[in-house]
């Protein structure tokens, strides 16, 4: 019982601290034009705080393979707080998917919708997804169960509109602005729906599609597979839906064969990760099967759901989202981090 309480109540606050630290670190680099540096400082800050969390954590989605990423690589053990082995064994086992800075280009340019985000679940509760592309469709609770990733775009939009009690012309679909989406964009426009093209950040866009009042009704198109798993974790908390399929066909991606690994290489890598059907259509529960999921995100720059980090003379202010499946709590957390002595001026 103690472990369940820590997973639900205490760990959610710990993961809030982790995301806040990454967001603050990367926000200090906002607009400097160096996306790699922005990502680097976010990773370091996230790793430092995560190691203080009382858990036996394992990164299942991180910054890459061990040889490629010095911190937060896939399979890395995190947490524990440096305690003795017998105490560590009492901590819960947690699988973690992280994106220390979703929207590295957005942060580097000072554009909207950059966030620091992570999802966590009990061991085995998140798909160990490879860092390749994934075709996705994301909708909110009202449209759950009526979309099909293999159906024509027009049919999906008709079904979404019917569930929402509106015309297709009143729908807004978010799509990454990529050449590979030329046909998708044409199909959405021919169906009569509106499109919001984004340069980066399909994870935060997917969350917006599941929240009423954002005027976003679906996300469609090809983005990263790791982001798809984290989106699925958010959908479990928001009662939304994601359907997805891995993509490694150069023609679908609109690139030359030499720009992506060969199919045989990808399939071999998938089998090593326990994925035996490369063409499987994943639903929300396939991507995030966990029963005890925690999702946390902190705004780096201003966005549709979260405000970015604000700095002032005596500290900084962050705006975060924390969600859990067990309690069904969705919390927006506005935190003022006070620095300085007793004469520090606090801004609200």
C-alpha positions, 0 to 999 in steps of 0.5 A, a space after each residue: 500500500 505504501 508503494 501505491 501511495 508513493 506512485 500516486 501522490 508523492 511521485 506525481 509531485 516529484 515528477 513535477 519538480 523534474 519537469 520544472 527543473 528541465 523547463 527552467 534550464 532550457 527557458 534560460 536558453 530561449 531564443 539563442 538559436 542553439 537547439 542542441 544546447 537547449 536540449 542538453 541543459 534540459 537533459 542535465 537538469 532533468 537527470 539531476 533532479 530525477 536521481 533524487 526521486 525515491 524510486 527504482 526508475 528505468 528509462 524506456 524512452 529517452 534521448 537515444 541509445 547508451 552510446 549516443 546519449 550520456 544521460 537519460 538513455 534508453 535502459 538507464 537506471 534513475 532515481 534512488 537518491 543515493 540510499 543504501 541497497 536495502 532501502 532502495 529495494 523498498 522503492 517502487 519500480 517505475 518505467 519512465 518516458 521523457 522528452 526533456 525539451 519537446 520543441 527544441 527548435 521552438 525554444 531556440 527560436 523563442 516560438 510557442 509550445 515548447 514543453 518539458 514532459 515525462 510519463 511514468 508507469 509501473 514496470 512494463 506500463 509503457 511501450 519501449 518504442 524505437 526512435 523512428 517515425 509513427 503515423 498517428 491520429 489523436 482525438 478527444 473523449 467525444 470522438 473516441 471509438 469512431 476514428 480509424 487510422 486506415 479510414 479515409 480522412 473524410 470519413 474520420 472527419 465526418 465521424 468526429 463532426 457527428 460526435 461533436 454535433 457540428 459540421 466538418 467545416 467547423 473542425 480544426 485539425 493540427 498537422 506537422 508542416 512537412 512535405 510528407 503530409 502534402 496528400 493529408 493536407 489536401 485531403 483535409 482541405 477537400 473535406 472542408 475542415 480547417 488546418 493548423 500547421 505547426 513547425 514542431 511539437 506534435 506531442 503538445 498538439 495531441 494533448 490540445 486535441 483531447 482537451 475541450 475548449 482549445 478549438 483543436 479537434 484532431 491531430 493527424 500525420 506522421 511524427 516521432 514514435 517516442 512522442 506517440 507513447 507519451 501522448 498515449 499516456 496523456 490520453 489515458 489520463 484525459 480519456 482521449 484516443 490515439 491510434 498509431 502505426 510505425 513508419 519506416 517506408 522512405 516513400 511515405 516519409 518523402 525522403 530518399 532511401 539513404 536518409 533512413 535505415 533499411 527496412 531489414 535493419 529497422 525490423 531487426 531493431 524492433 525485434 530486439 525491443 520485443 516488437 514482432 509485428 512492424 505493421 501493427 496498429 497500436 491503440 492507446 492501451 497498446 502504447 500505454 498499458 499501465 494502470 498507474 500512469 503519471 503524466 507531467 509537463 511544464 511550459 518552456 515557452 507560452 502555448 495553448 495549454 501552458 504558459 512559459 517560464 517567467 523570470 524575475 529578480 527574486 526567482 522564476 514562475 512556472 506553469 505545469 500540468 500533472 495528471 494521474 490515471 488512478 485518482 483521475 486528477 488533472 492539476 494545473 500547477 502555478 509555482 513561484 520559485 523564490 530566490 534571495 533572502 528575506 527581502 525578496 519581492 514575490 511576483 504573482 
